[in-house]
Amino acid sequence: MSLNPLKLTVLGSGTSMGVPTLGCHCRVCRSKDPHDNRSRPSLLLSRNGQNVVIDTTPDFRQQAFRAGIERLDAVLLTHGHADHILGFDDIRPFNIRQRAALPVYGNEETFTILRRVFSYVFDNKPTLSSVPRVTLNAVRGPFELLGLSFLPLRLVHGDMEVLGFRFGRAAYLTDFSDVPASTRALLEGLDDLIIDALRDIPHPMHQTVDQALSLIRQLNPRRAWFTHIAHDLPHAETNERLRKMGFPNVQLAYDGLQFEVQVDEESAGGARTSVSNQKTKPLLTFDSAVGWREHYSPTARGSVLAIGNFDGIHLGHQAILRSVVERAHQLHAVPIALTFDPPPLKVLRPESAPLRLSTNAQRMDWFDSVGLEAAVVLPFTQDLAKLAPQEFVEQILVRDLRVRAVLVGENFRFGHKQAGDVHLLWELGRKHGFEVIVVPPVADHGEVVSSTAVRRKIAAGDVTHAGRLLGRPFVLTGEVVTGTGTGRRFTFPTLNLAPEQELLPARGVYITRTQLDGDPRRYRSVTNIGVRPTFNGSALSVETHLLDFQGQAAPKRIAVQFWKRLREEKKFSGPEELRAQIARDIAAANRFFSRLRRFRSLRQPATAGG
């Protein structure tokens, strides 16, 4: 399943002094080749109309003009050296235009330097001029931007620790002298690697060309690009040298270089399936509208909200929630989701309530991933159910949540016996001064995306179709429990999952990816849902066999992504026949992931211009 690609633009590819270097008259500094003009190192990532910049260099203003950046959604900082942060003040126009603070991601050491160098940004003193408005997010694990999981990578830069970043099948490693073994393990399977290669002469804080090539041999990416390039390396001449050395897939990056990185569900939304639930900027959650009001009263900010159960957070939900975030930024309001736990039908008509696709924790993670600042999770009670539509709006939306705008779907109903509809909500909006925005439904191949449609596909075992409606693979999460030991003794060892979700895919064998607690990687796996008929089992179980995991200790929790159903569960004549079938299932899973990667490679050009 392929999604919109990620576009990478190299904003700068030079050293801390840039190329040409002031006062230097070497042949590279005097070169007429525009590829030899290198501003300080920075990277722009763009997807779905959003932009993220890695490092705000002293050249950031000129780089942003050249790249035509009109919107900025986040800044990532690798470290606090001057050539990577001194353009920080130039984010102000984006604050003003977007009427919102920008999230900044980095490590604590970088933020200490940032607070010192740009003290006027953080001292909260009155000012007659504008200053950058930011929220600092200290990264300690995967986080999500542009609908992708970003993985921070620990690097060594002389005697300091700096960050690189992996996003999908690409990684950006600038300014480093060593890559710890723990980080190298996270750099396997790359399509594109942008890597520090300063010059041929050794430097205590940077990679030489030979050191960079040695690392490229180990990691074996499809393509590699040198950055942080000194005036020692002429662009065209060095590229030709690399080709003659047997590295046709390695080139010097240059200012303005653009290429695409293909994205699929394997890399999209991964941070939100993390079983460790480690977030860099936690979503604020409240169990009452009054609690929200008390927290936000000092800020005088109102809310822009969506109302619903949001089970599964499918593509339709995502469209509404992203519209909430966008409108909230325009109104300088708080983007929130107003939801319920348990779902209303569990209280009003439990016998007809559908099985839930997601846990409350998953919903909170996904609310966070689309950019919501807060969620109000109201306990659904009979008293709440008895509120008339007008009372619900006046008491909860207007009085407590200070609503500025409400975004809903076309079939939205609310209040006692669902007496309220979109037309009544419009009337109440005019009366109380809030905006009502109706978001049209999202359709997939002519089918309206809904939680009901997703449940139907999952219950039938069609997890591939369900993943398309969700915008990511369906996920089961939970603790690893002790099994019968049958798999380890007779066939293949498995992890036995006690799923937290109510709805399970139909019995059968599935191609999956499994994430272990505390490990950002997702391992190829084959998962069986069934009763072990070959061993006369009766209890339903979820058993996962990891294909590319070498560890010994069993994790406490796992998250299993379902990609494709291989076959129905079947009773075999004995362990030998079952073992042979499982071996065929494993081979089929490996072929699936190999085809997936080949497909992604075919859609991506083998080289970029220059």
RODO-2510 file (C-alpha; in nm, 4 decimals, decimal comma):
residues 610
     n   res          X          Y          Z
     1     m     0,0000     0,0000     0,0000
     2     s     0,1745     0,3177    -0,1221
     3     l     0,0962     0,6675     0,0025
     4     n     0,1938     1,0160    -0,1099
     5     p     0,5743     1,0327    -0,1382
     6     l     0,8037     1,2440     0,0761
     7     k     0,9882     1,5134    -0,1186
     8     l     1,3398     1,5995    -0,0021
     9     t     1,5110     1,9273    -0,0941
    10     v     1,8721     1,9881     0,0038
    11     l     1,8690     2,3500     0,1205
    12     g     2,2407     2,3556     0,1970
    13     s     2,5282     2,1112     0,1488
    14     g     2,8348     2,3032     0,2659
    15     t     3,0480     2,3341     0,5773
    16     s     3,0170     2,5781     0,8651
    17     m     3,1957     2,8475     0,6561
    18     g     3,0110     2,7708     0,3350
    19     v     3,1548     2,7441    -0,0156
    20     p     3,2917     2,9721    -0,1544
    21     t     3,4723     3,0547     0,1684
    22     l     3,5466     3,4178     0,2475
    23     g     3,8931     3,5201     0,1328
    24     c     3,9643     3,1895    -0,0397
    25     h     4,0717     3,1783    -0,4055
    26     c     4,0989     2,8020    -0,4540
    27     r     3,9600     2,6497    -0,7707
    28     v     3,6392     2,5316    -0,6031
    29     c     3,5710     2,8700    -0,4430
    30     r     3,6281     3,0313    -0,7860
    31     s     3,4311     2,7597    -0,9716
    32     k     3,1658     2,8564    -1,2259
    33     d     2,9782     2,5311    -1,1565
    34     p     2,6692     2,6276    -0,9495
    35     h     2,6895     2,2895    -0,7738
    36     d     3,0098     2,4141    -0,6071
    37     n     2,8187     2,6967    -0,4340
    38     r     2,7305     2,5413    -0,0988
    39     s     2,5407     2,7122     0,1815
    40     r     2,5330     2,5772     0,5365
    41     p     2,3811     2,2236     0,5720
    42     s     2,0025     2,1942     0,5958
    43     l     1,7261     1,9731     0,4579
    44     l     1,3614     2,0426     0,3685
    45     l     1,1044     1,7601     0,3880
    46     s     0,7667     1,8164     0,2212
    47     r     0,4535     1,6033     0,2100
    48     n     0,0800     1,6680     0,1704
    49     g     0,1287     2,0466     0,1684
    50     q     0,3326     2,0481     0,4908
    51     n     0,7020     2,1270     0,5391
    52     v     0,9623     2,0342     0,7987
    53     v     1,3132     2,1810     0,8062
    54     i     1,6159     2,0112     0,9612
    55     d     1,8397     2,2876     1,1052
    56     t     1,7905     2,6624     1,0695
    57     t     2,1285     2,7699     0,9386
    58     p     2,2595     3,1290     0,9121
    59     d     2,1553     3,1012     0,5447
    60     f     1,7994     2,9870     0,6258
    61     r     1,6264     3,3022     0,5005
    62     q     1,7922     3,2807     0,1584
    63     q     1,7442     2,9031     0,1481
    64     a     1,3708     2,9414     0,2224
    65     f     1,3315     3,2019    -0,0528
    66     r     1,5137     2,9822    -0,3034
    67     a     1,3030     2,6766    -0,2165
    68     g     0,9777     2,8765    -0,2152
    69     i     0,8824     2,7764     0,1416
    70     e     0,5501     2,9442     0,2219
    71     r     0,4507     2,7253     0,5142
    72     l     0,6532     2,5647     0,7916
    73     d     0,5126     2,2982     1,0231
    74     a     0,8111     2,1965     1,2375
    75     v     1,1846     2,2394     1,2874
    76     l     1,4259     1,9572     1,3725
    77     l     1,7656     2,0457     1,5167
    78     t     2,0609     1,8081     1,4946
    79     h     2,2732     2,0041     1,7434
    80     g     2,3457     2,3528     1,8715
    81     h     2,6487     2,4648     1,6690
    82     a     2,6179     2,8085     1,5136
    83     d     2,5985     2,6858     1,1533
    84     h     2,2868     2,4866     1,2435
    85     i     2,0824     2,7288     1,4595
    86     l     2,1696     3,0930     1,3808
    87     g     1,8810     3,1287     1,1349
    88     f     1,6317     3,0429     1,4119
    89     d     1,4931     3,3978     1,4295
    90     d     1,3840     3,3730     1,0655
    91     i     1,0950     3,1439     1,1523
    92     r     0,8987     3,4506     1,2730
    93     p     0,7180     3,5105     0,9398
    94     f     0,5742     3,1612     0,9597
    95     n     0,4493     3,2271     1,3160
    96     i     0,2779     3,5445     1,1947
    97     r     0,1290     3,3953     0,8782
    98     q     0,0149     3,0720     1,0405
    99     r    -0,0832     3,2340     1,3736
   100     a     0,0649     2,9431     1,5644
   101     a     0,3743     2,8407     1,7553
   102     l     0,6084     2,6045     1,5720
   103     p     0,7132     2,2737     1,7290
   104     v     1,0892     2,2293     1,7521
   105     y     1,2473     1,8866     1,8085
   106     g     1,5985     1,8260     1,9402
   107     n     1,7926     1,7051     2,2425
   108     e     1,8274     1,8855     2,5754
   109     e     2,1849     1,9949     2,5079
   110     t     2,0721     2,1702     2,1906
   111     f     1,7863     2,3412     2,3727
   112     t     2,0241     2,4650     2,6443
   113     i     2,2317     2,6360     2,3741
   114     l     1,9194     2,7650     2,1979
   115     r     1,7863     2,9233     2,5189
   116     r     2,1205     3,0925     2,5772
   117     v     2,1755     3,2233     2,2240
   118     f     1,8130     3,3306     2,1732
   119     s     1,7319     3,4233     2,5321
   120     y     1,4830     3,6901     2,4211
   121     v     1,2640     3,4128     2,2778
   122     f     1,2358     3,2277     2,6069
   123     d     1,2586     3,4903     2,8848
   124     n     0,8868     3,5837     2,8561
   125     k     0,9710     3,9544     2,8842
   126     p     0,7411     4,2104     2,7132
   127     t     0,8691     4,3138     2,3710
   128     l     0,7690     4,5765     2,1166
   129     s     0,8746     4,3509     1,8301
   130     s     0,7797     4,0003     1,7309
   131     v     0,9871     3,7043     1,8472
   132     p     0,9756     3,3409     1,7365
   133     r     0,6997     3,1413     1,9061
   134     v     0,7949     2,7780     1,9561
   135     t     0,7282     2,4701     2,1649
   136     l     1,0410     2,2715     2,2463
   137     n     1,0081     1,8925     2,2304
   138     a     1,3000     1,6914     2,3695
   139     v     1,3153     1,3730     2,1637
   140     r     1,3686     1,0468     2,3475
   141     g     1,2089     0,8138     2,0979
   142     p     1,0087     0,8053     1,7728
   143     f     0,7759     1,0957     1,6983
   144     e     0,5430     1,1751     1,4117
   145     l     0,5430     1,4559     1,1552
   146     l     0,4067     1,4742     0,8003
   147     g     0,2146     1,1537     0,8767
   148     l     0,5451     0,9668     0,9139
   149     s     0,7397     0,8163     1,1980
   150     f     1,0655     1,0024     1,2612
   151     l     1,3360     0,8072     1,4421
   152     p     1,6070     1,0101     1,6193
   153     l     1,9543     0,8637     1,5723
   154     r     2,2329     0,9106     1,8255
   155     l     2,5620     1,0197     1,6652
   156     v     2,9002     1,1365     1,7973
   157     h     3,0390     1,4721     1,6770
   158     g     3,3861     1,5043     1,8280
   159     d     3,3149     1,5005     2,2018
   160     m     2,9439     1,5839     2,1842
   161     e     2,6320     1,3807     2,1148
   162     v     2,4233     1,4993     1,8205
   163     l     2,1177     1,3716     1,6357
   164     g     2,0512     1,2341     1,2930
   165     f     1,7037     1,1373     1,1769
   166     r     1,5510     0,8435     0,9910
   167     f     1,2179     0,8897     0,8146
   168     g     1,0818     0,5903     0,6284
   169     r     1,3528     0,4503     0,3999
   170     a     1,5732     0,7616     0,4164
   171     a     1,8091     0,9037     0,6773
   172     y     1,9938     1,2342     0,7282
   173     l     2,3280     1,2227     0,9102
   174     t     2,5178     1,5505     0,9076
   175     d     2,8064     1,6601     1,1295
   176     f     2,9368     1,3404     1,2907
   177     s     3,2613     1,1560     1,3429
   178     d     3,1248     0,8204     1,4623
   179     v     2,8060     0,6158     1,4458
   180     p     2,7487     0,3961     1,7533
   181     a     2,6700     0,0304     1,6841
   182     s     2,3221     0,0754     1,8338
   183     t     2,2500     0,3427     1,5722
   184     r     2,3924     0,1437     1,2814
   185     a     2,1359    -0,1256     1,3528
   186     l     1,8634     0,1339     1,2859
   187     l     2,0032     0,2259     0,9435
   188     e     1,9366    -0,0983     0,7595
   189     g     1,7187    -0,1141     0,4510
   190     l     1,7627     0,2481     0,3393
   191     d     1,6791     0,3735    -0,0067
   192     d     1,8529     0,7093     0,0482
   193     l     2,1279     0,8059     0,2939
   194     i     2,2485     1,1669     0,3226
   195     i     2,5800     1,1513     0,5035
   196     d     2,8608     1,3764     0,6300
   197     a     3,1719     1,3588     0,4059
   198     l     3,3765     1,6706     0,4708
   199     r     3,6931     1,6097     0,2676
   200     d     3,9749     1,3574     0,2109
   201     i     4,1960     1,4860     0,4955
   202     p     4,0973     1,3522     0,8420
   203     h     3,9087     1,5831     1,0767
   204     p     3,8395     1,5167     1,4474
   205     m     3,4674     1,5954     1,4183
   206     h     3,3699     1,4831     1,0671
   207     q     3,3847     1,1913     0,8264
   208     t     3,6360     1,1785     0,5436
   209     v     3,5310     1,0542     0,2010
   210     d     3,6901     0,7151     0,2696
   211     q     3,5195     0,6861     0,6112
   212     a     3,1845     0,7747     0,4569
   213     l     3,2314     0,5159     0,1830
   214     s     3,3222     0,2525     0,4412
   215     l     2,9996     0,3203     0,6278
   216     i     2,8029     0,3136     0,3030
   217     r     2,9475    -0,0311     0,2256
   218     q     2,8253    -0,1557     0,5638
   219     l     2,4766    -0,0043     0,5430
   220     n     2,4286    -0,0708     0,1681
   221     p     2,1643     0,1943     0,0858
   222     r     2,0300     0,2150    -0,2693
   223     r     2,1694     0,5675    -0,3005
   224     a     2,3911     0,7864    -0,0865
   225     w     2,4533     1,1600    -0,0940
   226     f     2,7472     1,3444     0,0627
   227     t     2,6739     1,6641     0,2559
   228     h     2,8662     1,9077     0,4778
   229     i     3,1179     1,9266     0,1908
   230     a     3,4274     2,1461     0,2159
   231     h     3,5897     2,3372    -0,0707
   232     d     3,8395     2,0518    -0,1058
   233     l     3,5935     1,8498    -0,3179
   234     p     3,4940     1,9771    -0,6651
   235     h     3,1416     1,8588    -0,7480
   236     a     3,1777     1,7086    -1,0972
   237     e     3,5314     1,5803    -1,0462
   238     t     3,4451     1,4064    -0,7165
   239     n     3,1339     1,2438    -0,8629
   240     e     3,3459     1,1044    -1,1472
   241     r     3,6044     0,9786    -0,8958
   242     l     3,3294     0,8004    -0,6993
   243     r     3,2031     0,6369    -1,0184
   244     k     3,5496     0,5092    -1,1087
   245     m     3,5943     0,3772    -0,7518
   246     g     3,2892     0,1547    -0,8035
   247     f     3,0298     0,3742    -0,6293
   248     p     2,7875     0,4790    -0,9074
   249     n     2,5118     0,5112    -0,6456
   250     v     2,7050     0,7703    -0,4402
   251     q     2,7114     1,1392    -0,5356
   252     l     2,7724     1,4766    -0,3803
   253     a     2,4537     1,6506    -0,2791
   254     y     2,4152     2,0126    -0,3864
   255     d     2,2015     2,3088    -0,2898
   256     g     1,8632     2,2660    -0,4563
   257     l     1,8889     1,8876    -0,5113
   258     q     1,5408     1,7335    -0,4973
   259     f     1,4259     1,3744    -0,4944
   260     e     1,1337     1,1699    -0,3634
   261     v     1,1236     0,8959    -0,1025
   262     q     0,8323     0,6573    -0,1462
   263     v     0,6090     0,6069     0,1580
   264     d     0,3850     0,3181     0,2566
   265     e     0,2117     0,2005     0,5733
   266     e     0,5360     0,0377     0,6869
   267     s     0,6795     0,3835     0,7570
   268     a     0,3633     0,5955     0,7824
   269     g     0,2048     0,6475     1,1219
   270     g     0,4553     0,4160     1,2887
   271     a     0,5181     0,6392     1,5859
   272     r     0,1577     0,6034     1,6891
   273     t     0,1721     0,2265     1,7056
   274     s     0,4524     0,2411     1,9575
   275     v     0,3759    -0,0049     2,2342
   276     s     0,5836     0,1914     2,4813
   277     n     0,3580     0,4944     2,4355
   278     q     0,6573     0,7270     2,4630
   279     k     0,5729     1,0715     2,3250
   280     t     0,7746     1,3857     2,2933
   281     k     0,4746     1,6178     2,3365
   282     p     0,1922     1,4414     2,5196
   283     l    -0,1644     1,5125     2,4248
   284     l    -0,3536     1,6806     2,7085
   285     t    -0,6527     1,4700     2,8102
   286     f    -0,9461     1,5682     3,0310
   287     d    -1,2303     1,3583     3,1671
   288     s    -1,4668     1,6548     3,1859
   289     a    -1,5355     1,9734     2,9937
   290     v    -1,5038     2,1613     3,3218
   291     g    -1,1483     2,0302     3,3604
   292     w    -1,0627     2,1637     3,0152
   293     r    -1,2126     2,5030     3,1027
   294     e    -1,0143     2,5290     3,4266
   295     h    -0,6889     2,4434     3,2494
   296     y    -0,7340     2,6842     2,9573
   297     s    -0,9114     2,9738     3,1316
   298     p    -0,5851     3,1638     3,1963
   299     t    -0,5043     3,1565     2,8235
   300     a    -0,8417     3,2976     2,7106
   301     r    -0,8241     3,0629     2,4105
   302     g    -1,1394     2,9095     2,2760
   303     s    -1,1683     2,5705     2,1099
   304     v    -1,2176     2,4270     1,7647
   305     l    -1,3475     2,0744     1,8006
   306     a    -1,4773     1,7592     1,6426
   307     i    -1,7288     1,5362     1,8195
   308     g    -1,7576     1,1599     1,7837
   309     n    -1,6489     0,8111     1,8857
   310     f    -1,3568     0,8072     1,6404
   311     d    -1,3225     0,4295     1,6602
   312     g    -1,0191     0,3325     1,4532
   313     i    -0,9471     0,6910     1,3383
   314     h    -0,9985     0,6003     0,9718
   315     l    -0,9426     0,8282     0,6703
   316     g    -1,2772     1,0028     0,7209
   317     h    -1,1967     1,0802     1,0832
   318     q    -0,8511     1,1984     0,9840
   319     a    -0,9955     1,4442     0,7309
   320     i    -1,2174     1,6012     0,9997
   321     l    -0,9436     1,6104     1,2625
   322     r    -0,6858     1,7672     1,0311
   323     s    -0,9427     2,0293     0,9362
   324     v    -0,9897     2,0966     1,3084
   325     v    -0,6165     2,1557     1,3485
   326     e    -0,6042     2,3864     1,0462
   327     r    -0,9039     2,5945     1,1541
   328     a    -0,7758     2,6146     1,5125
   329     h    -0,4462     2,7564     1,3898
   330     q    -0,6340     3,0180     1,1881
   331     l    -0,8411     3,1194     1,4935
   332     h    -0,5528     3,0835     1,7428
   333     a    -0,7735     2,8370     1,9285
   334     v    -0,7175     2,4955     2,0850
   335     p    -0,7784     2,2008     1,8466
   336     i    -0,9559     1,9279     2,0427
   337     a    -1,1579     1,6096     2,0030
   338     l    -1,4671     1,5622     2,2175
   339     t    -1,5322     1,1920     2,2555
   340     f    -1,6861     0,9397     2,4924
   341     d    -1,5830     0,6344     2,6909
   342     p    -1,7562     0,3954     2,6841
   343     p    -1,9203     0,4607     2,3454
   344     p    -2,2862     0,5655     2,3808
   345     l    -2,4257     0,2398     2,2392
   346     k    -2,2416     0,0385     2,5067
   347     v    -2,4613     0,2173     2,7614
   348     l    -2,7865     0,2696     2,5701
   349     r    -2,8124    -0,0556     2,3723
   350     p    -2,5252    -0,2844     2,4750
   351     e    -2,6692    -0,5815     2,2886
   352     s    -2,6304    -0,4008     1,9549
   353     a    -2,3071    -0,2121     2,0258
   354     p    -2,0353    -0,2980     1,7707
   355     l    -1,7038    -0,4455     1,8768
   356     r    -1,4417    -0,1738     1,9112
   357     l    -1,1559    -0,1460     1,6642
   358     s    -0,9267     0,0475     1,8945
   359     t    -0,8451     0,1080     2,2570
   360     n    -0,8800     0,4434     2,4249
   361     a    -0,4998     0,4673     2,4424
   362     q    -0,4751     0,4167     2,0655
   363     r    -0,7326     0,6883     2,0047
   364     m    -0,5320     0,9294     2,2191
   365     d    -0,2137     0,8425     2,0288
   366     w    -0,3839     0,9033     1,6944
   367     f    -0,5395     1,2294     1,8164
   368     d    -0,1880     1,3393     1,9022
   369     s    -0,0504     1,2247     1,5664
   370     v    -0,2861     1,4441     1,3619
   371     g    -0,1879     1,7499     1,5652
   372     l    -0,4629     1,7881     1,8255
   373     e    -0,3593     1,9692     2,1397
   374     a    -0,6185     1,8170     2,3718
   375     a    -0,8921     1,5566     2,3982
   376     v    -1,1953     1,5660     2,6260
   377     v    -1,3106     1,2112     2,7005
   378     l    -1,6509     1,2333     2,8670
   379     p    -1,7681     0,9302     3,0661
   380     f    -2,0912     0,8416     2,8899
   381     t    -2,3683     0,8055     3,1477
   382     q    -2,7465     0,8014     3,1477
   383     d    -2,7421     1,1600     3,2766
   384     l    -2,5330     1,2721     2,9820
   385     a    -2,7607     1,0793     2,7457
   386     k    -3,0630     1,2731     2,8752
   387     l    -2,9245     1,6142     2,7769
   388     a    -3,1331     1,7733     2,5048
   389     p    -2,9389     1,8940     2,1992
   390     q    -2,9693     2,2568     2,3119
   391     e    -2,8491     2,1691     2,6639
   392     f    -2,5530     1,9730     2,5280
   393     v    -2,4425     2,2682     2,3159
   394     e    -2,5028     2,5384     2,5768
   395     q    -2,3582     2,3579     2,8783
   396     i    -2,0673     2,1654     2,7274
   397     l    -1,9691     2,3361     2,4028
   398     v    -2,0436     2,7016     2,4779
   399     r    -2,0071     2,7377     2,8563
   400     d    -1,7236     2,4918     2,9259
   401     l    -1,5312     2,4496     2,6001
   402     r    -1,5719     2,8101     2,4759
   403     v    -1,6267     2,6759     2,1263
   404     r    -1,5258     2,8875     1,8258
   405     a    -1,5961     2,6266     1,5578
   406     v    -1,7356     2,2732     1,5356
   407     l    -1,6445     2,0366     1,2508
   408     v    -1,8720     1,7394     1,1844
   409     g    -1,9682     1,4927     0,9142
   410     e    -2,2873     1,5175     0,7087
   411     n    -2,4754     1,2588     0,9194
   412     f    -2,3793     1,3972     1,2603
   413     r    -2,6434     1,3481     1,5355
   414     f    -2,6321     1,4597     1,8980
   415     g    -2,8374     1,5072     2,2134
   416     h    -3,1122     1,2999     2,3753
   417     k    -3,2362     1,0271     2,1402
   418     q    -3,0089     1,1802     1,8725
   419     a    -3,2635     1,4543     1,8205
   420     g    -3,0033     1,7060     1,7042
   421     d    -2,8708     1,7126     1,3484
   422     v    -2,6460     1,9351     1,1383
   423     h    -2,9287     2,1805     1,0646
   424     l    -3,0020     2,2314     1,4370
   425     l    -2,6300     2,2657     1,5079
   426     w    -2,6124     2,5446     1,2477
   427     e    -2,8990     2,7253     1,4157
   428     l    -2,7378     2,6936     1,7583
   429     g    -2,4081     2,8124     1,6094
   430     r    -2,5702     3,1297     1,4799
   431     k    -2,7360     3,1869     1,8167
   432     h    -2,4212     3,1378     2,0256
   433     g    -2,1630     3,2739     1,7822
   434     f    -1,9697     2,9661     1,6763
   435     e    -1,8979     2,8338     1,3293
   436     v    -2,0260     2,4994     1,2001
   437     i    -1,8219     2,3334     0,9250
   438     v    -1,9497     2,0179     0,7583
   439     v    -1,6669     1,8008     0,6222
   440     p    -1,7742     1,5843     0,3264
   441     p    -1,7252     1,2070     0,3533
   442     v    -1,4101     1,0403     0,2246
   443     a    -1,4628     0,7707    -0,0370
   444     d    -1,2317     0,4874    -0,1384
   445     h    -1,3037     0,3391    -0,4815
   446     g    -1,6619     0,4634    -0,4517
   447     e    -1,7086     0,3286    -0,0975
   448     v    -1,7680     0,5786     0,1844
   449     v    -1,5059     0,5227     0,4535
   450     s    -1,6666     0,4439     0,7893
   451     s    -1,5929     0,2482     1,1058
   452     t    -1,8686     0,0053     1,0042
   453     a    -1,6969    -0,0635     0,6719
   454     v    -1,3611    -0,1156     0,8456
   455     r    -1,5161    -0,3583     1,0968
   456     r    -1,6763    -0,5548     0,8165
   457     k    -1,3454    -0,5954     0,6329
   458     i    -1,1529    -0,6958     0,9443
   459     a    -1,4163    -0,9460     1,0556
   460     a    -1,3945    -1,1042     0,7095
   461     g    -1,0148    -1,1201     0,7273
   462     d    -0,9680    -0,8629     0,4492
   463     v    -0,7035    -0,6705     0,6430
   464     t    -0,5507    -0,5277     0,3237
   465     h    -0,8760    -0,3495     0,2355
   466     a    -0,9237    -0,2450     0,5973
   467     g    -0,5746    -0,0932     0,5974
   468     r    -0,6634     0,1117     0,2913
   469     l    -0,9686     0,2547     0,4689
   470     l    -0,7684     0,3225     0,7845
   471     g    -0,4736     0,4754     0,6024
   472     r    -0,2402     0,2318     0,7838
   473     p    -0,2407    -0,1367     0,8769
   474     f    -0,4882    -0,2548     1,1395
   475     v    -0,3043    -0,3074     1,4691
   476     l    -0,3549    -0,5358     1,7674
   477     t    -0,1724    -0,4417     2,0865
   478     g    -0,1371    -0,6032     2,4244
   479     e     0,0732    -0,7987     2,6672
   480     v     0,2681    -1,1102     2,5776
   481     v     0,1298    -1,4032     2,7740
   482     t     0,2504    -1,7542     2,8377
   483     g     0,1243    -2,0011     2,5795
   484     t     0,1026    -2,3789     2,5806
   485     g     0,4599    -2,4174     2,4519
   486     t     0,3314    -2,6196     2,1575
   487     g     0,4928    -2,3977     1,8950
   488     r     0,8373    -2,4025     2,0544
   489     r     0,8274    -2,7796     2,1035
   490     f     0,6785    -2,8907     1,7741
   491     t     0,6886    -2,6159     1,5099
   492     f     0,8175    -2,2565     1,5390
   493     p     0,8469    -2,0367     1,8516
   494     t     0,5794    -1,7697     1,8843
   495     l     0,4840    -1,4720     2,0966
   496     n     0,1330    -1,5089     2,2355
   497     l    -0,0613    -1,1822     2,2384
   498     a    -0,3494    -1,1021     2,4728
   499     p    -0,5207    -0,8437     2,2470
   500     e    -0,6692    -0,5301     2,4009
   501     q    -0,8991    -0,4665     2,1042
   502     e    -1,2471    -0,6193     2,0992
   503     l    -1,2570    -0,6981     1,7267
   504     l    -1,0134    -0,9533     1,5870
   505     p    -0,9534    -1,0460     1,2228
   506     a    -1,1132    -1,3684     1,1032
   507     r    -0,9346    -1,6888     1,1952
   508     g    -0,6411    -1,7556     0,9696
   509     v    -0,2755    -1,6877     0,8985
   510     y    -0,1591    -1,3340     0,8216
   511     i     0,1484    -1,1507     0,6982
   512     t     0,2290    -0,9000     0,9714
   513     r     0,4917    -0,6723     1,1163
   514     t     0,5504    -0,6785     1,4905
   515     q     0,6929    -0,4084     1,7140
   516     l     0,8381    -0,5066     2,0497
   517     d     0,8089    -0,2967     2,3622
   518     g     1,0980    -0,0487     2,3751
   519     d     1,2210    -0,1263     2,0206
   520     p     1,1348     0,1209     1,7407
   521     r     1,1853    -0,1395     1,4677
   522     r     0,9011    -0,3442     1,3222
   523     y     0,9978    -0,7025     1,2440
   524     r     0,8610    -0,9170     0,9641
   525     s     0,6297    -1,1761     1,1105
   526     v     0,3596    -1,4337     1,0444
   527     t     0,0598    -1,4344     1,2785
   528     n    -0,2007    -1,7040     1,3368
   529     i    -0,5430    -1,6284     1,4843
   530     g    -0,7241    -1,9455     1,5779
   531     v    -0,7676    -2,2378     1,8151
   532     r    -0,4739    -2,4650     1,7142
   533     p    -0,6974    -2,7362     1,5621
   534     t    -0,3993    -2,9599     1,4832
   535     f    -0,3441    -2,9946     1,8604
   536     n    -0,7181    -3,0126     1,9399
   537     g    -0,7185    -2,6639     2,0905
   538     s    -1,0394    -2,4828     2,1827
   539     a    -0,9332    -2,1399     2,3119
   540     l    -0,8841    -1,8606     2,0596
   541     s    -0,5256    -1,7329     2,0519
   542     v    -0,3133    -1,4795     1,8625
   543     e     0,0361    -1,6208     1,7984
   544     t     0,3139    -1,4353     1,6161
   545     h     0,6384    -1,5798     1,4801
   546     l     0,9127    -1,3197     1,4148
   547     l     1,1089    -1,3800     1,0948
   548     d     1,4090    -1,1487     1,1360
   549     f     1,4542    -1,1179     1,5123
   550     q     1,7654    -1,2556     1,6799
   551     g     1,6952    -1,1623     2,0427
   552     q     1,6252    -1,4027     2,3261
   553     a     1,4193    -1,2241     2,5922
   554     a     1,0440    -1,2060     2,5361
   555     p     0,9025    -0,8523     2,5444
   556     k     0,6277    -0,7554     2,7859
   557     r     0,4128    -0,5969     2,5140
   558     i     0,3893    -0,6082     2,1362
   559     a     0,1981    -0,4359     1,8577
   560     v     0,1090    -0,6439     1,5508
   561     q     0,0324    -0,4744     1,2171
   562     f    -0,1815    -0,6856     0,9806
   563     w    -0,0862    -0,6527     0,6145
   564     k    -0,2377    -0,9464     0,4273
   565     r    -0,4243    -1,2698     0,4892
   566     l    -0,2427    -1,5774     0,3628
   567     r    -0,4939    -1,8526     0,4289
   568     e    -0,7644    -1,9860     0,6573
   569     e    -0,6795    -2,1834     0,9678
   570     k    -0,6600    -2,5538     0,8908
   571     k    -0,6238    -2,8786     1,0843
   572     f    -0,3196    -3,0790     0,9762
   573     s    -0,2388    -3,4458     1,0256
   574     g     0,0352    -3,3680     1,2763
   575     p     0,3276    -3,1415     1,3693
   576     e     0,5372    -3,2363     1,0652
   577     e     0,2715    -3,1349     0,8125
   578     l     0,1973    -2,8179     1,0114
   579     r     0,5674    -2,7296     1,0290
   580     a     0,6006    -2,7662     0,6519
   581     q     0,3004    -2,5370     0,5962
   582     i     0,4358    -2,2751     0,8357
   583     a     0,7648    -2,2804     0,6439
   584     r     0,5672    -2,2107     0,3246
   585     d     0,3815    -1,9288     0,5033
   586     i     0,7128    -1,7747     0,6096
   587     a     0,8458    -1,7949     0,2545
   588     a     0,5277    -1,6283     0,1260
   589     a     0,5657    -1,3477     0,3803
   590     n     0,9267    -1,2855     0,2791
   591     r     0,8274    -1,2786    -0,0891
   592     f     0,5534    -1,0276    -0,0051
   593     f     0,7919    -0,7866     0,1667
   594     s     1,0525    -0,8318    -0,1086
   595     r     0,7914    -0,7490    -0,3746
   596     l     0,6828    -0,4510    -0,1701
   597     r     1,0346    -0,3157    -0,1602
   598     r     1,0921    -0,3838    -0,5314
   599     f     0,7669    -0,2023    -0,6118
   600     r     0,8797     0,0944    -0,4056
   601     s     1,2187     0,0893    -0,5815
   602     l     1,0618     0,0810    -0,9284
   603     r     0,8491     0,3843    -0,8472
   604     q     1,1570     0,5799    -0,7369
   605     p     1,4109     0,7038    -0,9960
   606     a     1,7499     0,5357    -0,9664
   607     t     1,9411     0,8672    -0,9729
   608     a     1,8698     1,2368    -0,9379
   609     g     1,9949     1,5078    -1,1681
   610     g     2,3331     1,6729    -1,1130
***
